[in-house]
Amino acid sequence: MDGASMGHGDSMSALRISAVTVTPDAPGLGVELDRDALARLHEQYLRSGLRNRDDTGYMRRIVPGYERKQPRW
């Protein structure tokens, strides 16, 4: 991939990315879930009283004139 194909013209030299990842031998992502920590977080959530989301209200704190729009997909 070169700069021209990325829309940067001559201002960007060739970009090369190389990565190595070791995949697990067993099914899954190779991580272990800490069930005790999960239970503590679940209890914290239950005590918090949060049940309903208000994404529009949250966005209006950042963008005062924000209006929710239906996705076009």
C-alpha positions in Angstrom: 0.0 0.0 0.0 1.4 3.4 -0.9 0.6 6.9 0.1 -1.2 7.6 -3.3 -3.6 4.7 -2.7 -4.4 6.1 0.7 -5.2 9.5 -0.7 -2.0 11.2 0.6 -0.3 11.6 -2.7 3.5 11.9 -2.5 3.6 13.1 1.1 3.5 9.6 2.5 6.0 6.8 1.9 5.1 3.2 1.6 3.4 1.8 4.7 4.4 -1.7 5.8 2.8 -3.5 8.8 3.9 -6.8 10.1 2.4 -8.6 13.1 2.8 -12.0 14.7 0.2 -13.6 17.0 0.3 -16.9 18.8 -3.1 -18.6 18.6 -4.3 -20.8 21.4 -4.3 -24.6 21.1 -7.7 -25.0 22.8 -11.1 -23.6 21.8 -11.8 -20.0 22.8 -9.6 -16.9 23.1 -7.1 -18.3 25.5 -8.3 -16.1 28.5 -9.7 -17.1 31.8 -12.7 -15.4 33.3 -12.3 -14.4 37.0 -15.7 -15.5 38.2 -15.3 -13.9 41.6 -14.5 -10.5 40.1 -17.5 -10.9 37.7 -19.8 -11.7 40.7 -18.5 -8.5 42.5 -19.1 -6.4 39.5 -22.6 -7.9 39.0 -23.5 -7.0 42.6 -22.1 -3.5 42.1 -24.3 -3.1 39.0 -27.4 -4.3 40.9 -26.8 -1.9 43.8 -26.2 1.1 41.3 -29.9 1.2 40.3 -29.1 1.8 36.7 -31.6 0.1 34.5 -32.5 2.3 31.5 -30.2 3.8 29.0 -30.6 7.5 27.9 -28.2 7.8 25.0 -29.9 10.9 23.6 -29.7 12.7 27.0 -26.0 11.7 27.3 -25.2 13.0 23.8 -27.0 16.3 24.5 -24.6 17.0 27.3 -21.8 16.8 24.7 -23.7 18.2 21.7 -26.6 20.4 23.0 -28.6 20.3 19.7 -28.2 16.5 19.2 -31.3 14.7 17.8 -31.5 11.0 17.6 -31.7 9.7 14.0 -32.8 6.3 12.8 -29.9 4.3 11.3 -30.0 4.1 7.5 -28.8 0.5 7.3 
